[in-house]
Amino acid sequence: MSALPANTFDLLLGLGLIACAAGALLSRELFRAIVMFIVFGLLMALAWVRLRAPDIALAEAAIGAGLTGVLLLDTLGYLRRHFERPRPSPPSAPAAHTSDKEQTRS
């Protein structure tokens, strides 16, 4: 089994970055968008390593994916705790309609 050629790996990395960016921007669920943002930051750090810029890669992983991701997740938790929308109550079962006459016949 041979290793993946560098050009193929770089192409897959670029496609992964585009997919994660689109997923973060187009997601309707905030949690999923934040996770995609964190994965994007980690893939971006890997891209910086491939470009032989380890200092920028380390900063991207620590700040871009790590710290920012934790702050976004914490903010999402805060919003869910303090601004939870009330859920609609389920419709109540219709009451049995019996007249007084029906009850007295039995």
N, C-alpha and C positions, 0 to 999 in steps of 0.2 A: 504494500500500500504506500503510495507516494504522498508526500506533503503537498498541500495546496500551494500553487504558484502565487507569488507575491501580488501579481496583478489581479488575480482572481479574488484573493483575500481583500485587497483594497477596494475592488468593485463591490463585493458583498458588504464591506464596512460602510461604503458610501450609500448603498441602497438601504442598509439598516438605519443609518442616520436620517435619511429622507423619510423612511417609514415611521420612525419614532417621532420625528418632528410633526409629521402629518397626524399621527395618533394623538399627540399632546394637544395640538391645535383644534382638531375636529371632534374630540371626544365630548360626549354630553355628560358624562359622569366625572365629577371633579377628582375623585380618588384615582380613577384610571388615567386621567390627564396628568396628574402628579407623578404617578409611577412611570408613565412614558417619558416625562421630563427627566426623571432621575436616570432612566436607562439611556436616554439621549446624552446626558452629561457623561456617563461612563463610556459610551461609545465614542464620544468626542475626545475624551482623555486618551482612549486607545488610538484614535486618529492622530493626535498630537505626538504620541510615542512613535507611530509609523513615520511621522515627518521629522523625527529625530529632535524633538523639543521636549525632553523629559521634565524640565522645570514647569513649562506651561501645562503639560499633562497632569502633573501633580497638583497644580493649582486648580485645574478644571475638575479633577476628581474630588478634591477636598472642598472647594467652595461651590462650584457649579452643581455637582451631583449631591455631595454630602450635606453641607450646611444649608444650602438653599432648599434641598429636598426635605430635610428635617423641619425647617421653618414652615414650609408649605403644608406638610402633613399636620403639624401642630396647629396651624391656623385653621385647617379644615376641621380638625377635631373641636376647636373652640367654636367655630360657626355652627357645627352640628349640635353642640351642647346648648348653646344660647339662642339660636335662631331656628330651632326645629319647627317646621310647619306642622300645624295640627293635622292629623290624619282624619279623613272623613269617617264618621262612625258608620258601621254597617247598618243597613236598613232594618228596622225592627220587624218582627213577624206580625202579620196582620192579626188583630184580635178576632176571636170567634164571635160572630154576630148571632146572638140568640135573643129572641124576644121573650118577654115575660110570659106570654101565652104558651110558648113552646116548653118553657121550664115547668109550668104548672100542670101540663098535660101528663107528664111522666109520672 
